[in-house]
Amino acid sequence: MSEKLTGNDLLQYIDQMNDPEKLKKALEFIHPADILDALEDSDIDQISFLARLPNDILAEIIEEADDEDKNEIFDLFEGQKQQQIISEMASDELVDLLETLDPKDADDLIASLEPEEASKLKSLMRYDPETAGGIMATEFVAIKEAMTVKEALEYLQQYGEEAEALFYIYVLDKQGALQGVISLRDIVVSRFDTHLRDLTNPNVLSVTPEMDQEEVARIFHKYGFSSIPVVDQRNKMLGIITADDALEVVVDESTEDFEKMSALAHSDLEYLDSGIIDLARRRILWLLFLMISATFTGFIIQGYEAALTEMVILAAFIPILMDTGGNAGAQSATLIIRGMALGEIDISDYSKVFFKELRISLLVGVTLAVVNFLRILLFNRDMMLGITVSVAMLFTVVTAKIVGCSLPIIARKLRIDPAIMAAPIITTIVDALSLMVYFWLATTIYI
């Protein structure tokens, strides 16, 4: 295969391989994700096509599939074939699959495993899916520091294929406690007679199984590791988390935060795979809440109905104030939520954040107020109207940025996801406050 094939061309290329050995060799150079993509866009008989593939390739295809698709692909096969497939899967990926199955079917599959493997799997399933224990794999390579480089390489050739990843080799004592780590690179470039104790780094960064997966992702981002060991309170090594697991966490968490910031209920389904009813349901609950909360804004406007009747021009500037307030608040909230997600901002930094946003809001607010004042003078030729709207604009921007930076930190303090305190809620609060100030200024200064 001289060029990369995709779609039906890829499926036809694989389907033409009648010799099992040639098929196996060809599949060594084709990523399972490409096969999965081709299957999703093709009308080919999936059962007959997949049945020809080796079990390890089928396991990798299921691992690459989205959560909602894992079960669908797995259900194409019968009991014995299913057992053969799960025997090829990494423990963390197998847990993800089992969580999509009917509980009874999952229990039957676990019972079909070797007792030791079944015990490990049950231990993994007890962890919260959004913790380090929930995303770790138990397949790793541990060696003795008394080995030489040559002995270590021979050991890796024999047992390394079973590991989830071989970026780092871990040194454990007789009780299984983590003593140090050696990069595979150091082993490969060292002399055969070098003892591993001379290559071992005892300063190992590890995580506990209870650590939140977002915190684990931040550690990967900070240090750039390819994998991180997971240990218990006695420093006994339980498993590893790889960089691809951390990347998946980042994608999932950022998607969830984006949905919350956009007032959408979370869903694991892709947009094109979601039904109209499901998409509407995800949107309507938040929209109902925001619509009802906006009633307060309506009450404020109704309370100043006399002022609006007397001076209709005041109504023309309500959208400007409300839009500016919502945008200004969203800017601050987005930066603070991002900073907290990356570990750059903590609850203890609130005073620093507050005074920084206060100064920023004054600079931005004064600039917008001056430009707005000159615009009203130019088009409306009404100085008092310009003063009224511009002062209200300054107050709106300052309020929006203070509210925008404060609510996410308050949410973190209350152990609520900061993303919830995003644009929609901030806009509702700022709209109410800015309108009250605007109409108060209008009745005090202008009318």
RAHURA-V113799 format. One record per backbone hydrogen bond with DSSP energy under -1.0 kcal/mol. CO is the residue of the C=O (numbers start at 1). NH is the residue of the N-H. Records with the same first field share a line. If there is no record, write none. Layout:
CO: NH, NH
//
This chain:
6: 9
7: 11
8: 12
9: 13
10: 14
11: 15
12: 16
14: 17
16: 18
19: 23
20: 24
21: 25
22: 26
23: 27
26: 29
27: 30
31: 34, 35
32: 36
33: 37
34: 38
35: 39
36: 40
37: 41
39: 42
45: 49
46: 50
47: 51
49: 52
50: 53
54: 58
55: 59
56: 60
57: 61
58: 62
59: 63
60: 64
61: 65
66: 69, 70
69: 73
70: 74
71: 75
73: 76
74: 77
78: 82
79: 83
80: 84
81: 85
82: 86
83: 87
85: 88
90: 94
91: 95
92: 96
93: 97
94: 98
95: 99
97: 100
102: 106
103: 107
104: 108
105: 109
106: 110
107: 111
110: 113
114: 118
115: 119
116: 120
117: 121
118: 122
119: 123
120: 124
121: 125
124: 127
128: 131
130: 213
137: 240
139: 164
141: 170
143: 172
144: 147
145: 197
147: 196
148: 152
149: 153
150: 154
151: 155
152: 156
153: 157
154: 158
155: 159
156: 160
159: 162
160: 163
167: 184
169: 182
170: 143
171: 179, 180
173: 176
176: 237
177: 173
180: 171
181: 201
182: 169
183: 187
184: 188
185: 189
191: 194
192: 150
194: 149
195: 198
196: 199, 200
201: 181
202: 204
207: 231
208: 211
209: 133
211: 132
212: 216
213: 217
214: 218
215: 219
216: 220
217: 221
218: 222
219: 223
220: 224
226: 243
228: 241
229: 207
230: 238, 239
232: 235
235: 178
236: 232
239: 230
240: 137
241: 228
242: 246
243: 247
244: 248
245: 249
246: 250
247: 251
248: 252
249: 253
250: 254
251: 255
252: 256
253: 257
254: 258
255: 259
256: 260
257: 261
258: 262
259: 264
260: 263
271: 274
275: 279
276: 280
277: 281
278: 282
279: 283
280: 284
281: 285
282: 265
283: 287
284: 288
285: 289
286: 290
287: 291
288: 292
289: 293
290: 294
292: 295
293: 296
294: 298
295: 299
296: 300
297: 301
298: 302
299: 303
302: 305
304: 308
305: 309
306: 310
307: 311
311: 314
312: 315
314: 317
315: 318
317: 321
318: 322
319: 323
320: 324
321: 325
322: 326
323: 327
324: 328
325: 329
326: 330
327: 331
328: 332
329: 333
330: 334
331: 335
332: 336
333: 337
334: 338
335: 339
336: 340
337: 341
338: 342
339: 344, 345
346: 349
347: 350
349: 353
350: 354
351: 355
352: 356
353: 357
354: 358
355: 359
356: 360
357: 361
358: 362
359: 363
360: 364
361: 365
362: 366
363: 367
364: 368
365: 369
366: 370
367: 371
368: 372
369: 373
370: 374
371: 375
372: 376
373: 377
374: 378
375: 379
376: 380, 381
382: 386
383: 387
384: 388
385: 389
386: 390
387: 391
388: 392
389: 393
390: 394
391: 395
392: 396
393: 397
394: 398
395: 399
396: 400
397: 401
398: 402
399: 403
400: 404
401: 405
402: 406
403: 407
406: 410
407: 411
408: 412
409: 413
410: 414
411: 416
412: 415
417: 420
418: 421
420: 422
422: 426
423: 427
424: 428
425: 429
426: 430
427: 431
428: 432
429: 433
430: 434
431: 435
432: 436
433: 437
434: 438
435: 439
436: 440
437: 441
438: 442
439: 443
440: 444
441: 445
442: 447
//
